[in-house]
Amino acid sequence: MGAGQHSDEERSIRASVCMASYNGSAHVVEQLESILAQLGPEDEIVVVDDASTDSSVDVIAGLEDGRIRLIRSPANRGYVRTFEAALLASRGQYIFLSDQDDIWLPGRLELMLGALSASPVVASNFSFFGQPPRAIESLRLKADDSTKKWTNLLLLWIGVRPYYGCAMAFRRDAAPLILPFPAFLHETHDQWIAMVGNLAGGMQHLEQDTLSRRLHDTNTTPKKVRSPLLILRARIMLARAFLVAVQRVRRYRNQEASRG
């Protein structure tokens, strides 16, 4: 069964929150509790643990909530493949990404579900706590820029359009375009999702803060400016991803047109 095909039972699930966990025992329970407080009985949280060496698995299982599906990876694959596994395992009609150490702000779920009724992919703004953000992390999305897809794509490629996976969600009908991730993509899966959303003409920016990001010494996001070589490699990877996204969107539209 493909990324866009699901049984009647699976279609009854409204929202899937997809989380990649790795050695996050210090904060993951607080994050999960902030999410569970907003979910209904028809929602789920899919947590794929990336072979943690701390007590992450035990503390997640200890919540004993039937809406949490905990999947244990037998080997460490990195956060991109772990998120991909969680997204592929999701069953809901609306798919949210979530980091393990943030806090969802009240009203996030319903606000984003409302936006997803009109757009296949949604990204919001967010606040911070723990440590002060870097200047680039303080950039904000503007609702008026939602339809400026070529500007969004250019700024995404440069690295100054603040698309973060933890603040993103997409509809099930966008899954065939987003999944699987390109095999060469080893970072910035959130940029990939935003790239697809913009190319498909279905990206919406929410100016509201819908979560608060916890900044600490072990965040995946780099704390220091990268070397020119690493920046160049990242830009080349995103350029390759753009070509893949163009091909997927074109193929998907052709398939939809042939179905008539």
Secondary structure as GFF3:
##gff-version 3
##sequence-region A 1 260
A	DSSP	alpha_helix	8	11	.	.	.	ID=ss1
A	DSSP	beta_strand	15	21	.	.	.	ID=ss2
A	DSSP	alpha_helix	28	36	.	.	.	ID=ss3
A	DSSP	beta_strand	44	49	.	.	.	ID=ss4
A	DSSP	alpha_helix	56	61	.	.	.	ID=ss5
A	DSSP	beta_strand	68	72	.	.	.	ID=ss6
A	DSSP	alpha_helix	79	89	.	.	.	ID=ss7
A	DSSP	beta_strand	94	98	.	.	.	ID=ss8
A	DSSP	beta_strand	103	104	.	.	.	ID=ss9
A	DSSP	alpha_helix	108	116	.	.	.	ID=ss10
A	DSSP	beta_strand	121	129	.	.	.	ID=ss11
A	DSSP	three_ten_helix	135	138	.	.	.	ID=ss12
A	DSSP	three_ten_helix	143	145	.	.	.	ID=ss13
A	DSSP	alpha_helix	149	158	.	.	.	ID=ss14
A	DSSP	three_ten_helix	165	167	.	.	.	ID=ss15
A	DSSP	beta_strand	168	171	.	.	.	ID=ss16
A	DSSP	three_ten_helix	172	174	.	.	.	ID=ss17
A	DSSP	alpha_helix	175	178	.	.	.	ID=ss18
A	DSSP	alpha_helix	189	199	.	.	.	ID=ss19
A	DSSP	beta_strand	203	214	.	.	.	ID=ss20
A	DSSP	alpha_helix	228	259	.	.	.	ID=ss21
###
